[in-house]
Amino acid sequence: RVDLLESAGAHKAKVLLVALDNPEKAKELVHTAKRHFPHLTVLVRARGRSDAFELHDAGVEHIYRETFD
């Protein structure tokens, strides 16, 4: 929700770290953040390769794949 991001300080933040267990919710959050807070650098945890590709296609440049650890 945009109002929660706003109340959490997204309008003045520099970075948004997304580490949700649900890949669909993570992508939804990325789309919302990019639409309403384009100044944010978004770092996202991806569960696997397919999630990482989908996030990359959504415009995320900083993806951490947990399966590499």
TAVEN-V154950 format. One record per backbone hydrogen bond with DSSP energy under -0.5 kcal/mol. NH is the residue of the N-H (numbers start at 1). CO is the residue of the C=O. If there is no record, write none. Layout:
# TAVEN-V154950
<<NH/CO> <NH/CO>>
This chain:
# TAVEN-V154950
<<5/1> <6/2> <7/3> <8/4> <9/6> <10/5> <12/9> <13/9> <16/41> <18/16> <18/43> <19/17> <23/21> <26/22> <27/23> <28/24> <29/25> <30/26> <31/27> <32/28> <33/29> <34/30> <35/31> <36/32> <37/33> <40/37> <41/14> <42/40> <43/16> <43/41> <44/62> <45/18> <46/64> <52/48> <53/49> <54/50> <55/51> <56/52> <57/53> <58/54> <59/56> <60/55> <62/42> <63/61> <64/44> <65/63> <66/46> <66/64> <68/65> <69/66>>
